[in-house]
Amino acid sequence: MTGEPCTCEACVLAGCDKPPVTLAKLGNYPERQLHGRELKRWYANEDTRKVMWDAVKRRINQIPGITAQRGDEPR
């Protein structure tokens, strides 16, 4: 996902300033690149997942038993 922002007409109209994403071939669906609204929606979902996992990590780190098992706290 590294690269330059897509400058195709669909991406410019959608206001997406990120590089295109290629979806792998899956079953009967061919490999394809996301552009425009689909690309913007994919990045929005990606950002949502990152926020969710960060919250899960923070909650796990707050559990005393888990931190004691990791050796982060003096015994």
N, C-alpha and C positions, 0 to 999 in steps of 0.2 A: 504494500500500500504506500510505498514511497514513490514520489514522482511529482510532476508538475500538475497543477489543476487542469481539468479538462476545459477546453475552450469551444466545444461543440455548441450548436445553437440551443439544444435541449437543456444543457447544463447552465448556459448563460441565462436562459429564460427562467429556470428554476432557482437561480441564485446559488448554485452549488460551487464552492471554490476549493474543492478537494479533488484528488486524482481519481480516475475511474477504477472500479473494482471488477475483477473478472471472477465469475462464478464457475466453478468446475463442472464438468459433465457429471450428471447424476441420473442413472437409469436411462430413461428414454429422453431426458432433457439434454440438449446440446450445451456446450460451453458457450457463455455469453458475457458481455460486459454490461455493467449498469451505467446508465446515463440519465440526466435530467431528474425528474421527480423521484424515480426509483433509487437513484444514487443518493439523493438528499435524504430520503427515508431510511436507507441502509445506514448512513452515517449517524442519523438521529437515534436509531435503534442501538447502534454500537456505543454511542455516548451514554444512553440509558443503562445498558448492561454494565459499563465501566463504573458508573455511579452506584449501581446496585451491589456489585462485587466489592467495591470499596467499603460500603456500609456493612456488608457481611464480614469482611476482614476486621473492621473496627469492633464489631460485636463479639467476634471470636476472641480477639485479643483482650477483651474485658473480662473474660471468664477466668477466674483465679486458678482453676485446676489446669487449664491449658497452658497458662504462662509458667506455672510451677513445673510442668512436665518438660517444657522447652528448656529450662535451665536459665531463664531470664532473671529469676528472683533468687536472692541468696537463701540458702536452706538453714 
